[in-house]
Amino acid sequence: MVIATGFFDGVHLGHRAVISALCRVARERGEESMVVTFWPHPRNVLQQDAEGLRLLTSLDEKKEILHGLGVDRIEVLAFTKEFSRLSAEEFIRDYIVGRFGGTTLILGYDHRLGGGPPMSREELENLARRLGLETYRMGEEDFDGIPISSTVIRNMLKAGEIEKANDMLGYRYGLHGVVVSGNKLGREIGFPTANMELYEPLKLLPGDGAYVVEADVLGSTYYGMTNIGTRPTVSAAMKRTIETNVFDFSSDIYGLDMKLRFISRIRGEVRFDSVNDLKCRLSEDREAAMMKIRRLR
């Protein structure tokens, strides 16, 4: 078994280089490829600024992407405080070799295994060899000179830099949830919206504003525009909402599943002086979205 370990949040281009090497080495050796990952995120368990942590992928999304990249098996280990205290030697001996039968370990450029002080590259490779594992070490991946990491991508998304984030991810960032009832204002002003409640509450929302999106609903894909924010024009509440005006679509989808994939940002969130001003701006937003969509076709 050829194994790669890590949290792999987002399964971005840096992760994909590791997964590509994992699958290639497994094929060359005539063995299966396995990803050993964890849930929940270690920061949630160890309370390391956990209140600010939001994820790029839910566990199900992560599994779907990894399988789509050709990984044969995915094992999810429960990350607990007790588990966090395992040394690198204990983790390799008891899990990678003992439980999963690993023969080769694929290591990212900044890979850490087990608790305690970080081990140098040479120390980790020597430890793995002593425990009967071959190792394959990856170099650092970057995009336009910027090192690729989940943290960098999270910061881009928070800033509304959706296209830059998509470039580093290697796909369009998405949200997945159920359509819930809203205040119906959008319908009254000619822009009916599907209001989404996320399945994964720790999923990261892009920065407040209006976006061009693809929406998967009722088995088909449509274009649309999504607003994320607190709706300052019509509400004093601070709860962030996800409202999507799906183009050329009129079916009642309350209670149904919907996926969004973000293409580009139209603008940041704005507080308008009146509902009529909001309606005028939504018309402009729709035209801006349609221009972007026409360029994609």
Buried (B, 14 or more C-beta within 10 A) or exposed (E): BBBBBBBBBBBBBBBBBBBBBBBBBBEEBEBBBBBBBBBBBBBBBEEEEBEEBBBBBBBEBBBEBBEEBBBBBBBEBEBEEEBBEBBBBBBBBEBBBEEBEBBBBBBBBEBBBBBEEEBEEEEBBEBBEEBEBBBBBBEEBBBEEEBBBBEBBBEBBBBBBBBBBBBBBBBBBBBBBBBEEBBEBBEEBEBBBBBBEBBBEEBBBBBBBBBBBBBBBEEEEBBBBBBBBBBBBBEEEEEEBBBBBBBEBEEEBEEEBBBBBBBBBBBEBBEBEEEEEBBEBBEEBBEBBBEBBEEEE
